Amino acid sequence: MPRYHFHILLGDRFIPDREGIDLPNLRTARGAEAQAAHASWDRVLCFIQSVSHRTTVITDEAGRIVFVLSV
């Protein structure tokens, strides 16, 4: 199963996801449930969801950017 990493950009601050999470495909990785399922990120995600002007960068296990979401 592929591993995806959910990195966060807050302005000029980069918060890397060093662990990642195994998910069946990119479609699942793009879903909100994937981020919520990433237990080590629970507290970070709660904080980040309350911050506007953030960007989530999803990379695959090779480090390639596969999806970017700015809100």
N, C-alpha and C positions, 0 to 999 in steps of 0.2 A: 504494500500500500504506500502511495507517495506521502512524503512529509512536506507540510507547508508551514511557513513561518509568517507571523503577523507582526510586522514592524510598525511602529507608530511615529509620525512626525508631528510635533507640536511647535509650530513656528520654526525656529532653527534648531530645536532639540530633537534628536533621534533616539528613540527607545527601541533597542533591538530585541527580537524574540529569539533567544539563543536555543531554546528547546524545540520549538515547533510542535506540530501535532500531526499524527497520521490520519489521513482522510482518504476516502475512496477516489475522489476526483476534484477537479477545480470547481465544479458547480457546487459541491458541498462546502468547499473552502470559502466560497464567496457568500455563503449563507450566514446569517446572524447566529444560528445555532452552533456553528463551528467555533466562533469566537467565544461564545458562552461556555462551550464544552472544554475549553482550554483552561483547566483548573488553576494552573500557576499564574494565569493572567486575570483571575477574577477581580481582585482588588484594583488592579491597574485599569481594567476595562470599565469598572464602575466609575472611576474617576474620569477616565477619558470620555466616556459617553456624555458626561456633563460639560465637557469643554467644546466650544465651537471652534471652527477653523483648525480642524485636525485632519490628518491624512493617514489612512491605513494602507500599507504597502505589503501585499502578499507575495512571497517568493517561494519558489519550489526548492527542493533539497539541493539543487545545484547552485542556488543563489540567484536564479533568473527571476525577474519581476514578471508575475503572471496576472496581477490585478492591482489597480490603484483606486482607492475610494476617498474622495475629499468631501468633508461636510463642515 
